[in-house]
Amino acid sequence: MSDATLQSQVDLLDRIESAWEELNVVINGLDEAQLARVDDETGWSVADHLNHLAAWERGIAYVLTRLPRAEGMGVTQEQWVGLTMDEINDVIHDQGRQRGAAAAPANFRDAHAAMLDALEGLGDADLQRGYTTFDPQDEPDDRPIIGWIIGDTYDHYAEHLGYIRGSLSRAAQG
């Protein structure tokens, strides 16, 4: 059994909050130009990363409240089923760009709040229930939902924080 499956709701929330704060230390105070600047190395702006994180976090919030994940992420059910994850990320990326960089931080905060609201009603036993018990429309999967929550929150923040820091560092140097 992995650490994720042994984690309590309190531990999960603590880890999410800690990673959330670490990310916000980096992004708070960025102006629109800094949010919008596309990094030559990755092809993504800070706003792109925030919109991406928001889509996935909102998606897990939808799952936890038994709403269609695809809808929460802003993709159709046909896209969710028929596209690869990279292709879904491309759709999310395009949608975020249409919103504009200035809207990205609020989008991210709103998605985070929705996920915390959804997580609030779950207990430790709920976190060990299989993914399909929350989203019966998706492929059968009995792995505990907590793994998806981790993957769409603090693990995901850490992954993108590295990209964001790199982008901001390259911008400062150039």
TORTOR-382533 format. One line per field, with one value per residue (C-alpha): residue number from 0; residue in three letters; chain; x, y, z. Coordinates in Angstrom, 2 decimals, padded with zeros to 5 digits, always signed. Example, Ala and Ser with C-alpha at 12.3 -4.5 7.8 and 13.67 -1.06 7.14 Angstrom:
2
n <- (0 / 1);
res <- (ALA / SER);
chain <- (A / A);
X <- (+012.30 / +013.67);
Y <- (-004.50 / -001.06);
Z <- (+007.80 / +007.14);
END
This chain:
174
n <- (0 / 1 / 2 / 3 / 4 / 5 / 6 / 7 / 8 / 9 / 10 / 11 / 12 / 13 / 14 / 15 / 16 / 17 / 18 / 19 / 20 / 21 / 22 / 23 / 24 / 25 / 26 / 27 / 28 / 29 / 30 / 31 / 32 / 33 / 34 / 35 / 36 / 37 / 38 / 39 / 40 / 41 / 42 / 43 / 44 / 45 / 46 / 47 / 48 / 49 / 50 / 51 / 52 / 53 / 54 / 55 / 56 / 57 / 58 / 59 / 60 / 61 / 62 / 63 / 64 / 65 / 66 / 67 / 68 / 69 / 70 / 71 / 72 / 73 / 74 / 75 / 76 / 77 / 78 / 79 / 80 / 81 / 82 / 83 / 84 / 85 / 86 / 87 / 88 / 89 / 90 / 91 / 92 / 93 / 94 / 95 / 96 / 97 / 98 / 99 / 100 / 101 / 102 / 103 / 104 / 105 / 106 / 107 / 108 / 109 / 110 / 111 / 112 / 113 / 114 / 115 / 116 / 117 / 118 / 119 / 120 / 121 / 122 / 123 / 124 / 125 / 126 / 127 / 128 / 129 / 130 / 131 / 132 / 133 / 134 / 135 / 136 / 137 / 138 / 139 / 140 / 141 / 142 / 143 / 144 / 145 / 146 / 147 / 148 / 149 / 150 / 151 / 152 / 153 / 154 / 155 / 156 / 157 / 158 / 159 / 160 / 161 / 162 / 163 / 164 / 165 / 166 / 167 / 168 / 169 / 170 / 171 / 172 / 173);
res <- (MET / SER / ASP / ALA / THR / LEU / GLN / SER / GLN / VAL / ASP / LEU / LEU / ASP / ARG / ILE / GLU / SER / ALA / TRP / GLU / GLU / LEU / ASN / VAL / VAL / ILE / ASN / GLY / LEU / ASP / GLU / ALA / GLN / LEU / ALA / ARG / VAL / ASP / ASP / GLU / THR / GLY / TRP / SER / VAL / ALA / ASP / HIS / LEU / ASN / HIS / LEU / ALA / ALA / TRP / GLU / ARG / GLY / ILE / ALA / TYR / VAL / LEU / THR / ARG / LEU / PRO / ARG / ALA / GLU / GLY / MET / GLY / VAL / THR / GLN / GLU / GLN / TRP / VAL / GLY / LEU / THR / MET / ASP / GLU / ILE / ASN / ASP / VAL / ILE / HIS / ASP / GLN / GLY / ARG / GLN / ARG / GLY / ALA / ALA / ALA / ALA / PRO / ALA / ASN / PHE / ARG / ASP / ALA / HIS / ALA / ALA / MET / LEU / ASP / ALA / LEU / GLU / GLY / LEU / GLY / ASP / ALA / ASP / LEU / GLN / ARG / GLY / TYR / THR / THR / PHE / ASP / PRO / GLN / ASP / GLU / PRO / ASP / ASP / ARG / PRO / ILE / ILE / GLY / TRP / ILE / ILE / GLY / ASP / THR / TYR / ASP / HIS / TYR / ALA / GLU / HIS / LEU / GLY / TYR / ILE / ARG / GLY / SER / LEU / SER / ARG / ALA / ALA / GLN / GLY);
chain <- (A / A / A / A / A / A / A / A / A / A / A / A / A / A / A / A / A / A / A / A / A / A / A / A / A / A / A / A / A / A / A / A / A / A / A / A / A / A / A / A / A / A / A / A / A / A / A / A / A / A / A / A / A / A / A / A / A / A / A / A / A / A / A / A / A / A / A / A / A / A / A / A / A / A / A / A / A / A / A / A / A / A / A / A / A / A / A / A / A / A / A / A / A / A / A / A / A / A / A / A / A / A / A / A / A / A / A / A / A / A / A / A / A / A / A / A / A / A / A / A / A / A / A / A / A / A / A / A / A / A / A / A / A / A / A / A / A / A / A / A / A / A / A / A / A / A / A / A / A / A / A / A / A / A / A / A / A / A / A / A / A / A / A / A / A / A / A / A / A / A / A / A / A / A);
X <- (+000.00 / +001.42 / +001.79 / -001.11 / -003.52 / -002.48 / -002.91 / -005.72 / -007.85 / -006.06 / -002.64 / -003.86 / -005.19 / -001.94 / +000.12 / -002.19 / -002.05 / +001.73 / +002.23 / -000.43 / +001.38 / +004.74 / +003.30 / +001.56 / +004.77 / +006.13 / +003.07 / +001.66 / +002.57 / +003.32 / +001.96 / +000.07 / +003.21 / +004.99 / +001.96 / +001.64 / +005.31 / +005.75 / +008.91 / +010.97 / +012.08 / +008.63 / +006.28 / +004.10 / +003.50 / +002.96 / -000.73 / -000.77 / +000.52 / -002.06 / -004.93 / -003.69 / -003.51 / -006.96 / -008.53 / -007.18 / -008.02 / -011.53 / -011.84 / -011.11 / -013.54 / -016.22 / -015.41 / -015.59 / -019.04 / -020.11 / -020.24 / -018.62 / -014.88 / -014.74 / -017.24 / -015.21 / -012.12 / -013.84 / -013.65 / -016.45 / -017.07 / -016.12 / -012.77 / -012.21 / -012.80 / -011.28 / -008.18 / -004.88 / -003.94 / -001.52 / -004.33 / -006.66 / -003.91 / -003.68 / -007.42 / -007.07 / -004.04 / -005.97 / -008.94 / -006.69 / -005.05 / -008.49 / -009.26 / -006.19 / -003.29 / -004.81 / -007.66 / -005.38 / -004.70 / -008.40 / -009.24 / -006.67 / -007.91 / -011.53 / -010.67 / -008.69 / -011.60 / -013.97 / -011.66 / -011.34 / -015.13 / -015.53 / -012.88 / -014.43 / -017.29 / -015.06 / -013.70 / -010.66 / -012.66 / -014.01 / -010.46 / -009.80 / -012.82 / -012.13 / -012.16 / -015.12 / -017.32 / -017.04 / -017.11 / -019.02 / -018.96 / -015.20 / -013.26 / -013.53 / -010.75 / -010.73 / -007.54 / -008.26 / -009.48 / -006.83 / -004.22 / -006.08 / -006.51 / -002.78 / -001.99 / -004.25 / -003.18 / +000.14 / +002.05 / +000.81 / +001.68 / +005.23 / +005.67 / +004.50 / +006.25 / +009.52 / +008.50 / +007.26 / +010.45 / +012.53 / +010.51 / +010.74 / +014.46 / +015.07 / +012.99 / +015.05 / +018.29 / +017.23);
Y <- (+000.00 / +003.38 / +006.41 / +007.96 / +005.25 / +005.58 / +009.35 / +010.87 / +013.78 / +016.03 / +015.00 / +015.43 / +018.92 / +019.88 / +018.77 / +020.54 / +023.75 / +023.66 / +023.14 / +025.77 / +028.32 / +027.50 / +028.06 / +031.26 / +032.73 / +032.53 / +033.76 / +036.41 / +039.86 / +038.89 / +041.49 / +040.71 / +040.93 / +038.40 / +036.11 / +036.37 / +036.04 / +032.80 / +030.93 / +030.09 / +026.80 / +025.41 / +027.39 / +028.10 / +031.24 / +031.32 / +031.93 / +028.76 / +026.76 / +028.29 / +027.60 / +024.05 / +023.45 / +025.01 / +022.72 / +019.57 / +020.71 / +021.68 / +018.30 / +016.43 / +018.72 / +017.71 / +014.02 / +014.35 / +015.91 / +013.28 / +015.64 / +014.78 / +015.38 / +016.44 / +019.20 / +020.50 / +020.58 / +022.38 / +019.53 / +017.50 / +013.91 / +012.91 / +014.68 / +013.12 / +009.63 / +010.05 / +012.18 / +011.41 / +013.33 / +015.43 / +016.30 / +017.17 / +019.38 / +021.08 / +021.84 / +023.22 / +025.26 / +026.82 / +027.64 / +029.29 / +031.45 / +032.66 / +033.74 / +035.94 / +035.98 / +038.42 / +035.99 / +033.02 / +033.64 / +034.05 / +030.96 / +029.01 / +030.32 / +029.53 / +025.97 / +025.47 / +026.70 / +024.35 / +021.41 / +022.25 / +022.53 / +019.13 / +017.56 / +018.97 / +016.48 / +013.42 / +011.40 / +009.16 / +006.10 / +008.01 / +008.79 / +005.04 / +004.37 / +003.53 / +006.20 / +004.61 / +004.98 / +008.73 / +008.67 / +005.62 / +007.04 / +006.62 / +003.40 / +001.03 / +001.78 / +000.69 / +002.52 / +004.90 / +008.36 / +009.92 / +009.15 / +011.32 / +014.08 / +014.08 / +013.98 / +016.93 / +019.04 / +019.05 / +016.72 / +018.71 / +022.04 / +020.84 / +019.72 / +023.04 / +025.13 / +023.89 / +025.03 / +028.38 / +029.04 / +028.15 / +030.43 / +033.36 / +032.79 / +032.74 / +035.92 / +037.66 / +036.69 / +037.70);
Z <- (+000.00 / -000.94 / +001.26 / -000.66 / +000.39 / +004.03 / +004.10 / +006.14 / +005.00 / +007.49 / +006.13 / +002.57 / +003.27 / +005.02 / +002.02 / -000.41 / +001.61 / +001.93 / -001.81 / -002.59 / -000.43 / -002.04 / -005.50 / -004.49 / -003.08 / -006.62 / -008.56 / -006.24 / -007.42 / -011.01 / -013.40 / -016.59 / -018.72 / -016.50 / -016.57 / -020.36 / -021.34 / -023.27 / -022.31 / -025.39 / -023.85 / -022.96 / -025.18 / -022.15 / -020.13 / -016.37 / -017.15 / -019.28 / -016.31 / -013.97 / -016.37 / -016.86 / -013.11 / -012.71 / -015.30 / -013.70 / -010.17 / -011.22 / -012.92 / -009.71 / -007.84 / -010.32 / -009.85 / -006.07 / -006.37 / -008.91 / -011.85 / -015.19 / -014.99 / -018.64 / -017.99 / -015.08 / -017.24 / -020.07 / -022.55 / -024.07 / -023.04 / -026.59 / -026.21 / -022.79 / -024.16 / -027.61 / -027.06 / -025.39 / -022.25 / -024.31 / -026.73 / -023.84 / -022.43 / -025.84 / -025.72 / -022.19 / -023.28 / -026.18 / -023.96 / -021.37 / -024.00 / -025.10 / -021.53 / -021.34 / -018.93 / -016.46 / -015.71 / -014.96 / -011.24 / -010.44 / -012.50 / -010.53 / -007.15 / -008.07 / -009.11 / -005.91 / -003.80 / -005.63 / -005.00 / -001.30 / -001.04 / -002.70 / -000.48 / +002.70 / +002.65 / +002.38 / +005.26 / +005.45 / +004.32 / +001.31 / +000.18 / -000.09 / -002.31 / -005.91 / -008.59 / -010.38 / -007.29 / -007.87 / -011.67 / -012.94 / -016.50 / -016.76 / -017.32 / -014.34 / -011.88 / -008.26 / -007.27 / -004.36 / -005.35 / -003.13 / -005.80 / -008.29 / -005.74 / -005.05 / -008.74 / -009.48 / -006.50 / -004.68 / -006.99 / -009.98 / -008.34 / -007.70 / -011.30 / -012.72 / -010.08 / -011.51 / -014.98 / -013.68 / -011.73 / -014.75 / -016.98 / -014.58 / -014.13 / -017.88 / -018.27 / -015.59 / -017.31 / -020.78);
END
